[in-house]
Structures are given as C-alpha cells and as structure tokens.
Amino acid sequence: MDKQKTLLLLEKTWEEFKESFAGLPDAQLTQAGVTVDWSVKDILAHVTTWEEEALKNLPVILQGKTPPRYRNLYGGIDSFNAQMTARKSSYSLSEILKQMEETHRQLINYLKSIPEDQFTQNTRFSRRLRADALSHYPLHAKAVRAWREQFSQ
C-alpha cells in the first residue's frame, strides 16, 4: 500500500470508529461495560493513548532505534493500558474528545511528512502504524457497536 492509500484508509477507519459512538448521550459514553469495565470514554482515551505512542515511537523507529519495551517500562502492554486508563480516568469527557481529535490531527500531519518508502514496504514503521492505529480503530469500533446493540433491542 502506498502513502496516499494508507492515509485514506486511516481516515476511513477513523471515521468508522467515530461513527461507532456518534449520537450516544454523555451518560452512555461514560457508562462502564463496553469492554469489561471500560466505558466508551475509556476506549476513546485508550485509542488516543496509542496514537500518542505512535507519535512518540515512530520517529524512534525511523532513526533506526528500538523503542523501549512495555514489559520493561510498565510490566507489559496490559499493565500499560491499565495505567494509562487510570491516569486518564479523571479527565472529563470533553477533555478526552478534544485530546482525541488533536492527537489524531497531529498523527495525520506527522504521517504526511514521512517518506513514501515507509508505507510501500513492510517496515517496522508500517507495522507499528498498523498496530497503533490502522488495526486499532476497527477493533474498538466493533466493540462499541456490539455494546450499542443491547440498547436497540
């Protein structure tokens, strides 16, 4: 896939992610139980956290270095996710939504500056982008849509 197609797919899956929770009232956005004890708000914070991680780690990868391991820093990815969820739990819904949009815009702007070959080859860069964003949005959109189904029956 080339850079333009990657950016288009990123935006398409991003919009589908946002559609998964569009129109929900604040009370439902903050209600636990979407995925175990996470609310939609927690999922938004989680997706934003991983975009922040992409923004932090993709430049490291481009420099030919290896980002620190989550196992070494946090005790693993699950522990990292739990710590970040706890850290952002005090943020208001409006703060989470604002941070989500700003971080996504930063990621898109950053990706526009990256050389084409990082998108057309199976590089550490492209794999990290898929993990932190491209495959992440649909995963969580699917969970939110499944959770919403219980309210429409």
N, C-alpha and C positions, 0 to 999 in steps of 0.2 A: 504494500500500500504506500502511496506517495504522501507527501506532507499535506497537500490540499485535501485529499480524501480522508486522511487522518483527522484533520481539523473539522471537516464536515461531519464525520462520524462522531467525533467528540461532542459537537454541538447538538447533533440529533439525539444521542443518548442522554445528554444533559437535559434537553428539553423534555424528553420522555420521563426522566427522573423527576423533574419539577411537576410535570402533569400528574404524576402518581399521587401527589399530595395537594394539588391545586383544589381550592374550594373548601377544604376542610376548615371548620371553625377552630379557633385557638384552643378551645377545650379538648378537641380531639387531637390536635397537633402535640399537645403536651401530656396526653394520656399514655401511660405505660402499657406495654403488652404487645407492641408491634412485633418485635423480635425479643422474646423472653421478657426482660423488664425495660427495654428501651422504648421510648416514645418516638414519634416522627421527628420531633425536635432533636432528640438524641442522635437519630440517624443523620439528620442534616449536619449536626456538629461533627459526627464521625466522618462523613464524606468530605467535609471541609478540612478536617484534620489530615486526611490522606492527600488532599490536594496541596496542603501546606507541606506535607512530607515530600511530595513530588517536587515542589518548588525549591525545597532545601536540598534534596538529594540528586536531582537530575543534573545540576551543574557540577556536582562532585563526580558523577559518572562521566560526564563529558571531559573532565580533566584527567580521566584515566584512573581515578582513585576509586576506592570501595567505601561506600557509606558505612557508618557504624552498624553493627548487628543489633537488632532489637532484643535479642536474647541477652546480649552483654549489657545493654543500657537499661533495659526495663524488665528483664526476666522473660521475654518472649513477646510475640505480637499480641496475644490475648491480654497480657498484662498491660502492654502499651495502650491498647484500646480501652481497657478499664480505667487506667489512669487519666487518659485524655477525656473520657466521658465524665469522670468525676470532676475534673478540672473545669469543664465547660458547663456543668450542671447548674451553676449559679447564674449563667448568662440568661438574659431574657430572650424570649422568642424573637423579638425584633432585632436584638443584637446578633443572634445566630443567623437569621435571614440576611442581615446586612453583611456579616462576615462571609457567609456562603457566596453571595454574589460578588463581593470584592475579590475574594480569593480565586474564584473561578475566572474572573476577568484577568487577574494577574497571570494565571496559568496560561490562558489563551494567548495573551500578549507575549509571554515568555516563549511559548512554543513557536510563534510566528518568527522569532529571531534565530531559530535553530536550523542548522544546515539540512538540506534535503536528505542526504545520505543516512541521517539518523532515523528517518522514517521509512526508507525504502529497503533497508536491510534489517535483519533480525539482530539488533544490537542490544546491549544491556540497557541503553537509553529507552528503546522502544518497548522492551519487556517491562521496564519499571513504569512507564507511562500506561501500559495496558493494566498492570496490577493496581496502580494507584488511582486510575481514573476510568479508562475505557471499559474495563470489565466490572468496575466497582459500581458505576451508576445503575446499570441494568439489574445487578444483583439486589440492590436495595430498593429500586423501583418495584421489582417483582414482590418483595416482601411487603411493601406498603400497600400495593394493590390487593394482595391476598388478605391483608388485615382489613382493608376497607370493605371487602366483600361481606363481612359479617354485619355491616351496618345497612347494606342494601337488600338484605333478605327479609 
